[in-house]
Amino acid sequence: MAVRMEYGTVNPSAQKTSGSPGWSVRADGTGRYLIIFEPAFSSVVSVVATQIYPNDLSSGGGNTKDNAVVVGADNNEAKVKTGNNDGDATNRWFSFIAIGS
């Protein structure tokens, strides 16, 4: 069984800014993003995501409570939620890796 990996970076406007070709993304509410795998994986994928904030290398960085959470994933899609340091859903940059077969 061959291993497949999809990866990428998404901006706060739910636009793909870099990554592999086998996925697209759309907003699913404030701070929520739906990553669609095209074509679908043959099994449920493992997904990790992290928030990029404020996406400025000269910055001291955001609060460590700024975060991205993988809400769920299956072989067709994954949902990621990003939030601010108060835990409120907020549109933010994030990157992810999805691995499966």
N, C-alpha and C positions, 0 to 999 in steps of 0.2 A: 504494500500500500504506500503510495507516494504521499509525502508531506507537502502541504501547500501553505504559503504564508502571504497574507495581505497586510499592508501597513500604510500609515499616512498621517498627515497633519490636517486639521480642520480649523478654520478661523471662526470667530464669534458669529459671523453671518451664515454659517453652515456651508461654506465653500471649501472644496478640496483644494489645498494649496500645494501639496506634494504627496508622493506615495506611489504605491504599486497600481497597476491599471485595473484590477479586478473588483472595484467597489465604487459606490457613489454614496452621497450623504444628503440628508434633508433635515431641516428643523422639525422638531416634534413638540414645540412649546418652548417657553423661556428656559434656557439652560439644558434643553434636552435635544439630542441628536440621534437620528436613526441611520446607521451604516448598513447599506444593502450590498450583499456580496453577489457579484455577477461574473460567472455563474455561481449558483449556490454551492457550498461545500457538500460533500457526500455524508458528513456526520456533523454533530454539534461541535462548534469551535471553542477553543480557549482564547479569551480576549483579555488583554491588559490595556489600561489607558492611564494617562497622566495629564494633568493640566499644565499649560505653559502660560505663566503669568509673570510679568506683563508683556512677554515676548520682546524684551529689550535687554541685550547683553550688558549695557552700561548701568542697568538698574540694580539696586540691592536686592531685588526680588519681592515677591508678595508674601503675605502671611502664610505660614505653613498649614493653616486650616483651609486655605483655598484648595479645592480638590476636584477631581474627576472620579466618578463612580461608574462601573459597568453595572447597569441595572439588570441586564439579562442578555443572553445570546442563544441562538440556535444555528442551524446550518444555513439559513437564508439571510439573517440580519443580527445586528447587535445594537443595543440602546445604551448611550452614555449620557450621564447627567453631570454638568459642571456647576460649581457654586462658589460663592464668595466666602470670606472669613467668618461670616455670621451663619453660614449654612444655608443661605438663600440661593435658590436656583438663579444663575446668572450666565449670560452668554459669554463664553471664554474660549480661547485657543485650547486645543488639546491634541495629543498624538496617541496612536494606538497601534497594537500589533495583534493580529488574529492568526492563529495556527490551527490547522486541522487537516483533514484528508478529503 
